[in-house]
Amino acid sequence: MSIKSHPADSRRSDWLSTLAQTDPQDLDAAWDMLEDKPSYQFLRKPEVGMIMVQGRAGNTGKRFNFGEMTITRCVVQTSEGCQGFGYVAGSKPRTAERIAVLDAMLQDPALYEELNSALIEPMARRIEAQKEQVAKTAGATRVNFFTMPRTRTGK
């Protein structure tokens, strides 16, 4: 049996990242906009757990355990047979469920283009604008130590 690959499969990690970073209120609003919500069943009901976050010194050194963080995960299957996964930082069962259902819907070739242009692209633009705003705010407080005047103190 051969598995057909959909062009959207290569972009799945992108839309999952976008959904996970979207504000839960924006996700709720997007969910409410959907006219045809699919029927689905839980393969794994939303559950809250912990994961270990790792870091690297200077982004090049050896990995070390930075600490734990709370996540919520969920897995659903639509009546069409698509399985969707939802992972989100924090304790947000409803958000993880919505992400899982939207992930399943985006895998359906008949729904992909419409959902991508109506939901994912605007969400991604909003996230990018928020990141740019944070970078501008942080940039305004940056100090360049090499251009500061150096003064000698008396002996």
ABEGO torsion letter per residue (X at the ends): XBBBBBAAAAAAAAAAAAAAABBAAAAAAAAAABABBBBBBBABBBBBBBBBBBBBBGGABBBBBAEBBBBBBBBBBBAAGBBBBBBBBEBBAAAAAAAAAAAAAAABAAAAAAAAAAAAAAAAAAAAAAAAAAAAAAAAABBBAAABBBBBBBX
